[in-house]
Amino acid sequence: MEYQEIKKLVEYFEDRIIINFEKHFNQLVIMDFYEGGYNDRIEDEFFYNEYFEKYEKGVVDLLMLIENEFSDEYQDFKFRLIKMKRVIDNHLTKINDAVVIENFKHTRNTQFLLNQNLNTKTLINSLYNQLNNNKLIDIDLEDFKNHFNDNWNVKIKWLGTELQITNLINLLIKNDVLDKETSNNKYLLIKNHFVNKNNKPFNPKQLGAVYSEKNESIPKDDIIYKIIEEISTHL
């Protein structure tokens, strides 16, 4: 790697970790706030792991890359990089061991909370069959079931449109299939549990805008309405 490229990387990491840390860290926190976090107390420790993991490996890799460079310029890079590593480690050591950071957003009101008055086993099977038979999802049954507890590790590939998936979640809430508590985080739910047909993540703000602008234009014979009608017979 050329000197100028290394210099740019050092400056990039320094900007994110030290110089403009508050600005970039706040961008992560405010995104979480608008995606449902406004219901929670803001504790910086909850975000440290997610924020610093984006930079820590790059800092370490760069330190290893220039290990055998001893000019004044490279020594300066080493001192700046090791300072960044210290900053990262000092932030991460503040994380309460009782807080499982990687599961924080996953479990905080972002699960599919089913109405416990329903036969959940029958409901999940029916919902899977309807979505799968109508070629709206690409996932096997067992992985699909795991999305209704905290053991899932494979996202559901959605083969339909953004409007269809937002309509599905809204109708599941409206018809008391999903607990009303999920309404505050419904588009974050989609982001956490689904990817689109191109294996790309959904954008909650985009989903909200699509539903707000187009929900009244959805044809009443759309397959989503038929699916809701069908699973309702199993409730």
C-alpha positions as CSV (number, residue, x, y, z in Angstrom):
1,M,0.0,0.0,0.0
2,E,1.4,3.4,-1.0
3,Y,2.2,6.1,1.6
4,Q,-0.5,8.5,0.5
5,E,-3.2,5.7,0.7
6,I,-2.0,4.8,4.2
7,K,-2.0,8.5,5.2
8,K,-5.6,8.8,4.0
9,L,-6.7,5.8,6.0
10,V,-5.0,7.0,9.2
11,E,-6.8,10.4,8.8
12,Y,-10.1,8.6,8.0
13,F,-10.0,6.4,11.2
14,E,-8.7,9.4,13.3
15,D,-11.7,11.5,12.1
16,R,-14.2,8.7,13.2
17,I,-12.5,7.6,16.4
18,I,-11.1,10.9,17.8
19,I,-11.5,14.2,16.0
20,N,-15.2,14.0,15.0
21,F,-16.2,11.0,17.2
22,E,-19.3,12.8,18.6
23,K,-20.6,13.7,15.2
24,H,-20.3,10.3,13.7
25,F,-21.4,8.5,16.9
26,N,-24.5,10.7,17.1
27,Q,-25.5,9.7,13.6
28,L,-25.7,6.1,14.7
29,V,-27.7,7.0,17.9
30,I,-30.1,9.3,16.1
31,M,-30.8,6.6,13.5
32,D,-31.7,4.2,16.2
33,F,-33.8,6.9,17.9
34,Y,-36.0,7.4,14.9
35,E,-36.3,3.7,14.2
36,G,-37.9,3.0,17.6
37,G,-35.3,3.8,20.2
38,Y,-37.2,6.9,21.3
39,N,-39.0,4.6,23.8
40,D,-35.7,3.8,25.6
41,R,-33.2,5.6,27.7
42,I,-30.1,6.4,25.6
43,E,-27.0,4.7,27.0
44,D,-23.9,5.1,25.0
45,E,-22.5,1.7,26.0
46,F,-25.3,0.0,24.0
47,F,-23.9,1.5,20.8
48,Y,-20.1,1.2,21.3
49,N,-19.7,-2.3,20.0
50,E,-21.7,-1.6,16.8
51,Y,-19.9,1.7,16.2
52,F,-16.3,0.7,16.9
53,E,-16.4,-2.7,15.2
54,K,-16.5,-0.8,11.9
55,Y,-13.1,0.6,12.5
56,E,-11.2,-1.6,14.9
57,K,-10.1,-4.2,12.4
58,G,-8.9,-1.5,10.0
59,V,-6.8,0.1,12.6
60,V,-5.2,-3.2,13.7
61,D,-4.6,-4.2,10.1
62,L,-2.9,-0.9,9.3
63,L,-0.7,-1.2,12.4
64,M,0.4,-4.7,11.3
65,L,1.0,-3.5,7.7
66,I,3.4,-0.8,8.7
67,E,5.2,-2.8,11.5
68,N,8.5,-2.8,9.7
69,E,8.4,0.8,8.6
70,F,10.6,3.0,10.8
71,S,10.8,6.4,9.2
72,D,9.5,9.4,11.2
73,E,6.4,9.6,9.1
74,Y,5.5,6.0,9.7
75,Q,6.4,6.2,13.4
76,D,3.9,9.1,13.6
77,F,1.3,6.9,12.0
78,K,2.0,4.1,14.5
79,F,1.6,6.5,17.5
80,R,-1.7,7.8,16.1
81,L,-3.1,4.4,15.3
82,I,-2.2,2.9,18.7
83,K,-3.9,5.9,20.3
84,M,-7.0,5.0,18.3
85,K,-6.8,1.4,19.5
86,R,-6.5,2.5,23.1
87,V,-9.6,4.8,22.7
88,I,-11.6,1.9,21.2
89,D,-10.5,-0.5,23.9
90,N,-11.3,2.0,26.7
91,H,-14.8,2.5,25.3
92,L,-15.4,-1.2,24.9
93,T,-14.3,-2.0,28.5
94,K,-17.1,0.3,29.7
95,I,-19.7,-2.1,28.4
96,N,-21.6,-3.8,31.2
97,D,-20.9,-7.5,31.0
98,A,-24.6,-8.2,31.7
99,V,-25.6,-6.4,28.6
100,V,-25.4,-8.6,25.5
101,I,-24.7,-5.8,23.0
102,E,-25.0,-7.8,19.8
103,N,-28.5,-8.8,20.8
104,F,-29.6,-5.4,22.0
105,K,-31.4,-4.1,18.9
106,H,-32.4,-7.6,18.0
107,T,-34.4,-8.2,21.2
108,R,-35.6,-4.7,22.1
109,N,-39.1,-4.6,20.8
110,T,-38.0,-6.0,17.4
111,Q,-39.2,-9.5,17.7
112,F,-42.4,-10.8,16.0
113,L,-44.5,-10.7,19.1
114,L,-47.5,-12.9,18.4
115,N,-50.9,-12.5,20.1
116,Q,-50.5,-15.1,22.8
117,N,-54.3,-15.8,22.8
118,L,-53.8,-17.5,19.4
119,N,-52.7,-21.0,18.5
120,T,-49.2,-19.7,17.6
121,K,-47.9,-23.0,16.2
122,T,-50.9,-23.3,13.7
123,L,-50.6,-19.6,12.9
124,I,-46.9,-19.8,12.0
125,N,-47.4,-22.8,9.9
126,S,-50.3,-21.3,8.1
127,L,-48.5,-18.0,7.5
128,Y,-45.5,-19.8,6.1
129,N,-47.5,-22.0,3.8
130,Q,-49.4,-19.0,2.4
131,L,-46.3,-16.9,1.8
132,N,-44.3,-19.7,0.4
133,N,-47.0,-21.1,-1.8
134,N,-47.5,-17.6,-3.3
135,K,-43.8,-17.3,-3.9
136,L,-43.4,-14.3,-1.6
137,I,-40.6,-15.7,0.6
138,D,-37.5,-17.9,0.1
139,I,-36.7,-19.7,3.3
140,D,-37.2,-23.1,4.8
141,L,-39.9,-23.7,7.4
142,E,-37.6,-24.3,10.4
143,D,-35.6,-21.1,9.7
144,F,-38.9,-19.2,9.3
145,K,-40.2,-20.5,12.7
146,N,-37.1,-19.3,14.4
147,H,-38.1,-15.7,13.6
148,F,-40.8,-16.0,16.2
149,N,-38.2,-16.6,19.0
150,D,-34.7,-15.3,19.5
151,N,-32.8,-18.1,17.8
152,W,-33.0,-16.9,14.2
153,N,-29.8,-16.3,12.2
154,V,-31.0,-16.5,8.6
155,K,-33.0,-13.6,7.3
156,I,-36.2,-14.1,5.3
157,K,-35.8,-13.3,1.6
158,W,-38.9,-11.3,0.5
159,L,-39.7,-11.8,-3.1
160,G,-42.6,-9.4,-3.3
161,T,-42.7,-5.6,-3.3
162,E,-42.0,-3.1,-0.6
163,L,-45.7,-2.1,-0.6
164,Q,-46.7,-5.7,-0.1
165,I,-44.4,-6.4,2.8
166,T,-45.5,-3.2,4.6
167,N,-49.1,-4.0,3.9
168,L,-48.6,-7.5,5.3
169,I,-47.1,-6.3,8.6
170,N,-49.7,-3.6,9.0
171,L,-52.5,-6.0,8.4
172,L,-51.1,-8.6,10.8
173,I,-51.1,-5.9,13.5
174,K,-54.5,-4.6,12.6
175,N,-56.0,-8.1,12.8
176,D,-54.4,-8.8,16.2
177,V,-52.1,-11.5,14.8
178,L,-49.0,-9.5,15.9
179,D,-49.1,-7.8,19.3
180,K,-50.0,-4.1,19.1
181,E,-46.6,-3.3,20.8
182,T,-44.9,-4.0,17.5
183,S,-46.7,-1.2,15.8
184,N,-44.0,1.3,17.0
185,N,-41.2,-0.7,15.4
186,K,-43.0,-2.3,12.4
187,Y,-40.6,-1.1,9.7
188,L,-37.6,-1.8,11.9
189,L,-39.0,-5.3,12.2
190,I,-38.9,-5.7,8.5
191,K,-35.3,-4.4,8.3
192,N,-34.2,-6.8,11.0
193,H,-36.0,-10.0,9.7
194,F,-36.1,-9.6,6.0
195,V,-33.9,-8.9,2.9
196,N,-35.3,-8.0,-0.5
197,K,-35.1,-10.3,-3.5
198,N,-31.6,-9.0,-4.2
199,N,-30.4,-9.9,-0.7
200,K,-30.2,-6.2,0.2
201,P,-31.5,-4.8,3.5
202,F,-34.7,-2.8,3.7
203,N,-34.7,0.9,4.7
204,P,-37.3,1.6,7.4
205,K,-37.8,5.2,6.3
206,Q,-38.3,4.1,2.7
207,L,-40.8,1.5,3.8
208,G,-42.7,4.0,5.8
209,A,-42.8,6.5,2.9
210,V,-44.0,3.8,0.4
211,Y,-46.8,2.7,2.7
212,S,-47.9,6.2,3.6
213,E,-48.0,7.3,-0.1
214,K,-49.4,4.1,-1.7
215,N,-51.5,2.1,0.8
216,E,-54.8,3.5,-0.4
217,S,-54.1,2.5,-3.9
218,I,-53.5,-1.2,-3.1
219,P,-56.0,-3.3,-5.1
220,K,-58.5,-5.2,-2.9
221,D,-57.7,-8.4,-4.8
222,D,-54.0,-8.1,-3.9
223,I,-52.6,-11.5,-2.8
224,I,-51.7,-10.0,0.7
225,Y,-55.4,-9.5,1.5
226,K,-56.1,-13.0,0.4
227,I,-53.3,-14.4,2.6
228,I,-54.7,-12.5,5.6
229,E,-58.2,-13.8,4.9
230,E,-56.9,-17.3,4.6
231,I,-54.8,-17.4,7.8
232,S,-57.7,-15.8,9.7
233,T,-59.6,-19.0,9.3
234,H,-57.0,-20.7,11.4
235,L,-57.1,-18.2,14.3
